[in-house]
């Protein structure tokens, strides 16, 4: 099965059902299908061929979702980039994947124009919005490029399903990682990878066509991207917002659209928990919340259960290289709140030690390994990086994903995140899990965000250092924090120092990143 068949099947079955809501735009599934078909034909006519890469640079919008499916219908590979990407990084990615086309909005032209004109592989540029400036720019800088307006490409022309050649082992997407170390890497995902992942997730979430999903997550982030893919699969409605910058507006939208599903990340839960008025409101339509990117602190789980008492909370773990690994059934939250659950349907997981032996003893840390149809094909043109992550599995016909993450597994098979394999702090000869220290810090009511790193220390080898963000108006002191840690952690885990921050650095998907922490990072 191909990803675009999700859209085609749903459009055939539910043509007049609302598919996308974004601002004032409301599109039915038949409208999304028709526009995607027209865009596919326009891309093909402009020279985009089988397996070519097409980059999409837009905010969360119906045009972005239509572009994804239109590219697939052209037998091509979609590459959705974060709308806040910088010019140099965009130029790198266009060159790295040798993109044949770029789809963007005139509001992004300041970023996109230069890289588009200089990318030697580009054949076409599609621009939504006002096309006057981009057209004049390309006429001068790169006259050989075919320039199309969104209206010409997607709003007019033949809207029948284009002929197809692609099969399910072909690439559907390249998802570039955040590039926290070196240049970004393109994760290669086939139709089979993505169909498998979406099917597994919608199975355990028990999605139905009555579900209405509100997503503020960028479509460039696989967590956000799959909200669109899954909605097309089960025939629900996707409500798109550009960000969570204004939480009250998002909450109002949630109530207005009678949202049943709300995917979040921990930074969003931290913001929600600071809005006292939410505890006075009711959300009778909300069926579930999901969390990934990083495990929710127990204090966040308890707070969310107070605000959304009727909603199931799914604590999950995943990584771009396989989309999703595990989920914790909501009824298990009370019993094992720090677990991220078991492997999702149609997938197997296990732990290995440093000698690559499968760990069978419960609660013994080891690297998590994933087998399943959802595991990536590899990194785009990075064979050494691919070989490090994809290695021979238990059976001769496969390669499995070594996640680089350390977990423990209890006797019942539930997973507990310990640390990134290279994130362990060695202090006083003892190994310290930053996650464990952060969990203790999050138990302090006045701490909104926390990150723990190891810093070089002449006596200890590495000293544990904590960076924290406090609630507005808090007078919590370093001494009080350290006293708390001394009460709740083994002595070698207690931070040597605590630094107060106005905010912690985050990736484009909203996940706290430790890049730069412990070095010469300035407050705020």
C-alpha positions in Angstrom: 0.0 0.0 0.0 1.1 3.6 -0.7 0.7 6.5 1.6 -1.4 8.5 -0.9 -4.0 5.7 -0.9 -5.0 6.8 2.6 -6.2 10.0 1.1 -7.7 8.4 -2.0 -9.7 5.8 0.0 -10.9 8.4 2.5 -11.9 10.8 -0.2 -13.9 8.1 -1.9 -15.6 7.0 1.3 -16.1 10.4 3.0 -15.9 13.0 0.2 -17.8 15.8 2.0 -16.4 15.3 5.5 -14.2 18.1 6.8 -10.6 17.1 6.4 -8.6 20.2 7.4 -9.3 23.2 9.5 -6.7 26.0 9.5 -7.6 29.5 10.4 -10.5 30.4 8.1 -9.8 27.5 5.8 -12.0 24.4 5.9 -11.5 21.8 3.3 -13.3 18.5 2.7 -11.5 15.3 1.9 -12.6 15.5 -1.8 -11.1 19.0 -2.0 -7.8 17.9 -0.6 -7.7 15.0 -3.0 -8.5 17.1 -6.0 -5.9 19.7 -5.2 -3.3 17.0 -4.5 -4.0 15.4 -7.9 -3.7 18.7 -9.7 -0.4 19.5 -7.9 1.0 16.1 -8.8 0.2 16.6 -12.5 1.8 20.1 -12.4 4.9 18.8 -10.8 5.2 16.0 -13.3 4.7 18.5 -16.2 7.5 20.7 -14.7 10.0 17.8 -14.8 9.7 16.1 -11.4 10.2 12.4 -11.9 10.0 9.1 -10.2 11.9 9.2 -6.9 12.8 12.9 -7.2 12.9 14.9 -4.0 10.6 17.9 -3.5 11.2 20.2 -0.6 8.3 21.9 1.1 8.9 25.1 3.1 5.6 26.4 4.6 3.9 27.0 7.9 1.3 24.5 9.1 -1.4 25.0 6.5 -3.7 23.1 4.2 -1.2 23.8 1.4 1.5 21.9 3.3 -0.7 18.8 3.7 -1.8 19.0 0.0 1.8 19.3 -1.0 2.7 16.1 0.9 0.1 14.1 -0.9 0.6 15.8 -4.2 4.3 15.0 -4.2 3.5 11.3 -3.4 1.0 11.2 -6.2 3.8 12.4 -8.6 5.8 9.3 -7.6 8.3 11.6 -5.8 9.6 12.0 -2.2 8.5 14.8 0.1 10.9 16.7 2.3 9.1 19.0 4.7 11.3 21.5 6.4 10.7 23.6 9.5 9.3 27.0 8.5 11.8 28.8 10.7 14.8 27.2 8.9 17.7 29.5 8.1 19.0 30.2 4.6 22.3 28.3 5.0 20.6 25.2 6.2 18.0 25.3 3.5 20.7 25.6 0.9 22.5 22.7 2.4 19.4 20.5 2.3 18.5 21.4 -1.3 21.9 20.5 -2.4 22.2 17.4 -0.2 19.0 15.8 -1.4 19.4 17.3 -4.9 15.8 18.5 -4.9 14.0 18.8 -8.1 11.3 21.2 -6.9 10.6 23.6 -4.0 7.1 24.4 -2.8 7.0 27.5 -0.6 5.0 30.6 0.4 5.8 34.1 -0.7 6.2 35.0 3.0 9.2 32.6 3.1 10.8 34.1 0.1 13.4 36.0 2.0 14.8 32.7 3.2 13.9 30.6 0.1 14.8 32.9 -2.8 18.6 32.7 -2.7 18.9 29.0 -2.1 16.3 28.3 -4.8 18.2 30.4 -7.4 21.5 28.7 -6.6 20.4 25.1 -6.3 21.6 23.4 -9.4 19.2 20.5 -9.2 16.0 22.5 -9.1 13.7 22.4 -12.1 10.6 24.1 -10.6 9.4 26.4 -7.8 5.8 26.5 -6.7 4.9 29.6 -4.7 1.7 30.2 -2.7 0.6 33.8 -1.9 1.8 36.8 -3.8 4.1 35.6 -6.6 5.2 39.0 -8.0 8.5 39.3 -6.1 9.5 35.6 -6.5 8.7 35.7 -10.2 10.8 38.8 -10.8 13.7 37.5 -8.6 13.9 34.1 -10.5 13.5 35.8 -13.9 16.7 37.7 -13.1 18.7 35.1 -11.0 17.6 31.8 -12.5 15.6 32.2 -15.7 15.7 28.5 -16.5 13.6 27.6 -13.5 9.9 26.9 -14.1 7.9 29.0 -11.7 4.3 28.2 -10.9 1.8 29.9 -8.7 -0.1 27.7 -6.2 -3.3 28.6 -7.9 -2.0 27.4 -11.3 -0.5 24.3 -9.8 -3.2 23.1 -7.4 -6.4 25.0 -8.0 -6.8 24.5 -11.8 -6.5 21.7 -14.2 -7.1 17.9 -14.3 -8.0 16.6 -10.9 -8.2 12.9 -11.7 -5.7 10.5 -10.0 -2.4 10.6 -12.0 -1.0 7.3 -13.2 1.5 5.8 -10.8 4.7 3.8 -10.9 5.8 3.8 -7.3 5.7 0.7 -5.1 5.8 0.4 -1.4 9.5 -0.1 -1.1 10.1 3.3 -2.7 11.0 6.3 -0.6 8.1 8.4 0.5 9.9 10.9 2.6 13.2 12.3 3.8 13.0 13.7 7.3 16.1 15.7 8.2 17.1 15.4 11.8 17.7 18.6 13.9 21.4 18.5 13.3 22.5 19.1 16.9 25.8 17.6 15.9 27.2 18.5 12.5 25.0 18.8 9.4 21.4 17.4 9.4 20.9 13.8 8.3 18.1 12.7 6.0 16.2 9.8 7.5 15.0 7.7 4.5 11.4 6.4 5.0 9.6 4.2 2.5 5.9 4.0 1.9 6.0 0.6 3.8 7.8 2.2 6.7 5.2 5.0 7.1 2.1 2.9 6.4 3.3 0.4 9.0 3.9 3.1 11.6 0.7 4.9 11.0 -1.3 1.7 11.1 0.3 0.6 14.4 -0.3 4.0 16.0 -3.9 4.4 14.9 -4.6 0.9 16.2 -3.5 1.5 19.8 -5.1 5.0 19.8 -8.3 3.4 18.6 -8.8 6.2 16.1 -12.2 6.4 14.3 -13.5 8.8 11.7 -15.2 10.9 14.4 -11.9 11.9 15.9 -10.8 15.5 15.5 -7.1 16.1 16.1 -5.7 19.4 17.1 -2.0 19.8 16.2 0.3 22.7 16.9 3.3 20.6 16.1 5.2 21.6 12.9 4.5 19.2 10.0 8.3 19.0 9.6 8.5 17.2 12.9 7.5 13.6 12.4 5.1 13.8 15.4 3.2 16.6 13.7 3.6 15.0 10.2 1.9 11.8 11.3 -1.1 13.6 12.6 -1.9 14.5 8.9 -1.1 11.0 7.7 -3.2 9.3 10.4 -6.1 11.6 9.9 -6.1 10.6 6.2 -5.9 7.0 7.1 -8.9 6.9 9.5 -10.9 9.7 7.9 -10.9 12.1 10.8 -10.5 15.9 10.9 -7.1 17.6 11.4 -7.2 21.1 13.0 -3.9 22.9 12.4 -2.3 25.7 14.4 1.1 27.2 13.6 2.3 27.1 17.2 1.5 26.9 20.9 2.7 30.5 21.4 -0.8 31.6 22.6 -2.1 28.7 24.7 -5.5 30.3 25.5 -6.2 30.7 21.7 -5.4 27.0 21.2 -7.6 26.0 24.2 -10.5 28.1 22.8 -10.0 26.4 19.4 -10.0 23.0 21.1 -13.4 23.7 22.7 -14.9 25.3 19.5 -13.9 22.4 17.2 -14.8 19.8 19.8 -11.4 18.2 19.6 -11.0 14.6 20.6 -7.2 14.2 20.3 -4.4 16.5 21.4 -0.7 15.6 20.8 1.7 17.4 23.1 5.3 17.6 24.1 6.6 18.2 27.7 7.2 21.9 27.1 3.5 22.3 26.2 2.4 20.4 29.3 4.5 22.8 31.4 2.7 25.8 29.9 -0.7 24.2 30.4 0.0 23.5 34.0 0.7 27.1 34.7 -2.8 28.2 33.5 -4.8 28.0 36.6 -8.1 28.8 34.8 -7.9 25.5 33.0 -8.8 23.8 36.2 -12.2 25.6 36.1 -13.0 24.5 32.6 -14.3 21.3 31.2 -13.3 19.4 28.1 -16.0 16.7 27.6 -15.0 16.0 24.0 -11.3 15.4 24.6 -10.8 11.6 24.4 -7.0 11.4 24.6 -3.7 13.3 24.9 -0.4 11.8 23.6 3.1 12.7 24.5 6.4 11.9 23.0 9.8 13.7 22.3 10.7 13.2 26.0 8.9 11.4 28.8 6.4 13.4 30.9 7.5 14.1 34.5 5.2 12.4 36.9 4.1 15.8 38.2 3.0 16.8 34.7 1.0 13.6 34.4 -0.8 14.3 37.6 -1.5 17.9 36.6 -2.8 16.9 33.2 -5.1 14.3 34.8 -6.5 17.1 37.0 -7.1 19.4 34.1 -8.4 16.8 31.7 -10.0 14.1 34.0 -11.9 12.4 31.2 -9.0 12.1 28.7 -6.7 9.1 28.4 -3.0 10.1 28.5 -0.7 8.1 26.3 2.9 8.2 27.3 5.0 7.2 24.3 8.6 7.0 23.1 9.9 7.2 19.6 12.6 8.5 17.3 12.6 9.7 13.7 14.4 6.6 12.5 11.4 4.4 13.2 8.7 7.0 14.1 7.4 5.3 17.2 8.7 2.5 19.4 6.4 2.1 22.4 3.3 3.3 24.2 2.0 2.9 27.7 -1.7 1.9 27.9 -3.4 4.8 29.8 -4.8 2.4 32.5 -1.1 1.6 33.4 -0.2 5.2 34.3 -1.2 4.9 37.9 0.9 1.7 38.3 4.0 2.6 36.3 3.9 6.4 35.6 7.6 6.5 34.6 7.3 3.8 32.0 7.0 4.5 28.2 5.3 1.1 27.8 5.9 -1.8 25.5 6.6 -2.0 21.8 3.6 -1.0 19.7 1.7 -3.4 17.4 3.6 -5.1 14.7 7.0 -4.4 16.3 9.4 -6.2 18.6 11.9 -4.6 21.0 14.7 -5.9 23.2 17.8 -4.7 25.1 21.5 -5.6 24.5 24.6 -5.1 26.6 27.9 -3.6 25.4 28.9 -6.9 23.9 25.7 -7.1 21.9 24.2 -9.9 24.0 20.4 -9.8 24.5 19.6 -8.9 28.1 17.1 -11.2 29.8 17.5 -10.1 33.4 14.8 -7.6 34.4 15.8 -4.0 35.3 19.3 -4.3 33.8 20.2 -1.3 31.6 20.9 -1.9 28.0 20.6 -0.3 24.5 17.2 -0.5 23.0 16.9 -2.4 19.7 13.9 -2.2 17.4 12.7 -4.7 14.8 9.7 -3.8 12.6 8.5 -2.7 9.2 8.6 0.9 10.5 12.4 0.9 10.8 14.0 3.4 8.3 16.0 2.4 5.2 19.0 4.4 6.5 20.4 7.9 6.3 20.5 9.6 2.9 24.0 8.9 1.4 25.6 8.3 4.8 26.6 4.6 4.7 28.8 4.8 7.8 26.1 6.4 9.9 23.6 4.0 8.5 25.8 1.0 9.4 26.2 2.3 13.0 22.4 2.4 13.5 21.2 -0.5 11.3 22.9 -3.8 12.1 22.3 -7.5 11.5 19.4 -8.7 13.6 18.5 -12.1 15.1 17.5 -13.5 11.7 19.6 -13.5 8.5 17.1 -11.6 6.4 17.0 -8.4 8.4 18.7 -5.4 9.9 17.5 -3.9 13.1 17.6 -0.4 14.6 20.1 0.3 17.4 18.5 3.4 19.0 21.5 4.6 21.0 19.2 5.0 24.0 19.6 3.1 27.3 16.5 1.6 28.9 15.6 -0.8 31.6 12.9 -3.4 31.0 10.9 -4.8 34.0 9.8 -8.4 34.3 6.5 -7.7 32.5 8.3 -6.2 29.5 7.6 -2.5 30.3 10.4 0.0 29.2 11.9 2.7 31.3 14.2 5.3 29.7 17.5 5.7 31.4 19.6 8.0 29.2 21.0 8.5 25.8 23.9 6.1 25.5 26.4 9.0 25.3 24.5 11.1 27.9 25.6 9.2 31.0 27.5 11.4 33.5 30.4 9.7 35.2 31.0 11.4 38.6 33.2 10.1 41.4 33.5 6.8 39.4 29.7 6.4 39.5 27.4 6.6 36.5 24.6 9.2 36.8 21.5 9.3 34.7 20.6 12.9 33.8 17.0 11.7 33.4 16.8 10.5 37.0 18.1 13.8 38.4 15.7 15.8 36.1 12.8 13.7 37.3 13.6 14.7 40.9 13.9 18.3 40.0 10.5 18.2 38.3 9.0 17.1 41.6 9.7 20.6 43.0 6.5 22.6 42.3 8.2 25.8 41.4 10.4 24.3 38.6 8.9 24.5 35.2 11.8 23.1 33.1 15.0 21.3 34.0 18.0 20.0 32.2 21.0 18.2 33.7 24.5 17.8 32.1 27.9 16.8 33.1 30.6 19.4 33.3 34.4 18.8 33.5 35.7 18.8 37.1 39.2 18.3 38.1 38.3 16.3 41.2 35.1 14.5 40.3 35.9 13.9 36.6 32.5 15.2 35.8 30.3 17.3 38.1 26.5 17.2 37.8 25.1 20.6 36.9 21.4 21.5 36.7 19.8 24.2 34.7 16.3 25.2 35.8 13.5 27.6 34.8 11.2 28.7 37.7 7.6 29.7 37.7 7.1 33.4 37.4 7.5 35.1 40.8 9.2 32.1 42.5 11.8 32.9 45.1 13.2 29.3 45.1 17.0 29.3 45.9 19.8 27.1 44.8 20.3 26.0 48.4 16.7 24.8 48.6 16.9 22.9 45.4 20.1 21.2 46.5 18.5 20.3 49.8 15.6 18.7 48.0 17.9 16.7 45.8 19.9 15.5 48.8 16.6 14.2 50.2 15.5 12.5 47.0 18.7 11.3 45.3 21.8 9.3 46.1 24.7 11.6 47.1 26.6 11.1 43.9 23.6 12.2 41.9 23.1 15.5 43.7 24.0 18.5 41.4 27.1 20.3 42.4 25.6 23.6 41.1 22.3 24.9 39.8 22.0 27.7 37.3 18.8 29.6 36.9 17.6 30.4 33.3 14.9 32.5 31.8 14.4 29.6 29.3 16.1 26.5 28.2 17.2 26.0 24.6 14.8 23.9 22.5 14.8 22.2 19.1 12.3 23.3 16.4 9.9 20.6 17.7 9.9 22.1 21.2 12.1 19.5 22.9 14.7 20.7 25.3 18.2 20.4 23.9 21.3 20.3 26.0 23.5 21.7 23.2 25.6 24.5 24.7 24.5 23.9 28.3 27.5 23.5 30.6 29.6 25.7 28.2 29.6 29.4 27.9 25.8 29.8 27.8 24.4 33.1 29.0 21.3 33.4 31.0 18.1 33.9 28.9 
